[in-house]
Amino acid sequence: MDSENGHKSETKVYTYRWIILLLFCLCNLINFMQFLQFTIVGDVIQRYYNVEASLVDATGLIFFITYILFFLPISYLIEKYSLRVTLISSISLTATGNLVKFFSDDPNSFYLVLIGQGLCGVGQVYLLSIPSKLASTWFGAEEVSTACAIGVLGSQLGAALGAVFPPFLVKSSESISEIGEGIRHLVLYNLIVSVIILVLIVFWFRARPSLPPSQSQALLMDSIESQEPFFKNCKDLMKNQDFILILISLGIFNGIWNSFGILVNTIYLKYFPDGGTDVGIITLCSIISGGCIGSVIFGLILDKTHKFKKTTFLAMIFAAVTFAVNMYMFITKSRLATFFTTPLFGFFIASTLVISFEYALEVTYPIPESISCSVLNAAIFLFAIICTLTFEALFDAVDYIYTFVFILILMLGCTALIYFISDNLRRRDANVGQSRNSSRASIED
């Protein structure tokens, strides 16, 4: 039926959507495992490869850098080609990156680690640009935020596993050969899993369902021929005041969380010098509590209430409060307490990632999802690089306590910006408006 004449387009939600989401989560999981796996054992990596701490940090920062460099061309490719092509490209790059790192077990081959991480980083650009696009392509209007949250869950779980396994595989040892063997095992497991997932994606991943799952998606499909050019959409984003506020506030907020992931080894060992294995466990718990559990909970809340502004504000203010409590536990060297306060902080701040994606899509509809998410991610990673370098410099210049105070003030400032975002939720209005038009048409008929 023709939606333009006031009739409701035919839609259907397919059970196969859960297979699609599972495959996407697996692809996310193995890619994001690469992100923190070297920085989480930074002291051991420094000694094995005989490199500076800044170079070890670069194994994580390179993911941010590759995103900023490649998000525009890859966003264009995502809009030009299907989700299937996108995911195959991503997992192929991840597998290739792991293959390169497989040959990096020699102490003089740290450059291969960086090259491999760079390839995985380019593969991650695809993944970060499509969670909301995949969710809206396959899931109904009342499940899209939850589906997006589950998609993000895969990336967060991957980062968590990438933080917890390395300390047990790459152990601090007086024997260089023993460390090298641990690195060999780490990259070999990554390579095997990424190849298996590549095979699964090739055989079972589908680009889109036969019928759209929601009215807003049907409208987008009906207007696909008349959609604005890619760079025109980018320019329109920059004119959207609500999107700019989300870009700055939630961009900085998530940038702080990403930088915390890179610097957590440095911060924790500052206060607990013998806590090398603790870092991995605490990081795992933090990412699972926020990136997995928190993201799904907040996704469900957004689907049920559509209270984006209030939900965002509350998540951010609680993140700031729990950050202050967590840093107090560090300063007072309450080691046991950090196993509870750090995951609590992660529960709120990591959840703002899925909130930021969904909020951005609500205020920018009908601009394609991959474009909105790509620009938002680029801002997050740019802020993550700035935050990481700034916090490292402040640690040396004014010590850790004053740096923590600076971070807290920054978080509160970002939270205050949410007040200025309007209540104009365009995607929700498209779904509601289409349903009303359908009802009127039925009465007239």
Number of C-alpha atoms within 10 A of each C-alpha: 9 11 16 13 10 18 18 21 22 14 15 15 17 15 10 13 21 13 13 20 22 16 21 25 23 23 29 30 25 27 30 27 22 27 27 26 26 26 29 30 26 25 19 21 25 17 17 23 19 12 15 13 15 14 17 24 19 19 26 27 27 21 24 28 19 21 28 20 13 16 24 19 9 21 25 15 14 21 16 11 12 13 20 18 16 22 26 21 16 24 29 19 23 31 26 19 29 30 20 18 26 22 16 23 22 16 16 12 13 22 13 19 21 21 18 25 29 25 22 29 30 26 31 28 25 27 25 21 27 25 29 25 23 23 25 22 25 29 27 21 20 16 18 26 31 24 26 26 30 26 31 28 26 25 27 28 26 27 27 29 25 28 29 24 18 22 23 14 17 22 19 20 12 9 9 15 14 16 21 20 15 20 23 19 16 21 22 17 12 22 21 13 15 26 19 11 20 22 14 15 21 14 8 11 22 16 16 16 15 11 17 24 24 22 23 26 25 20 20 17 15 15 13 10 8 9 15 14 9 16 12 11 18 18 10 12 20 13 11 12 14 21 22 17 19 22 22 17 24 30 25 24 30 24 25 24 21 23 23 18 23 25 20 18 22 20 18 20 15 14 16 16 10 10 14 21 19 19 23 26 17 23 27 23 25 27 31 24 23 27 31 25 19 25 31 23 16 24 24 19 16 23 19 13 9 18 14 19 17 11 16 22 18 13 20 25 18 16 26 24 15 21 23 17 17 21 21 16 20 20 13 9 14 14 16 9 13 20 19 15 22 23 23 23 25 26 26 28 29 29 30 29 24 26 23 24 25 26 25 24 24 24 24 22 18 18 20 20 26 24 27 27 24 26 20 24 26 25 22 28 25 19 22 27 23 16 21 22 16 13 22 19 13 17 15 10 11 10 13 18 15 13 19 18 13 13 19 18 13 16 23 17 14 23 21 13 15 20 13 12 15 12 12 12 18 16 21 18 14 18 18 15 15 21 17 15 16 18 15 13 14 12 7 7 6
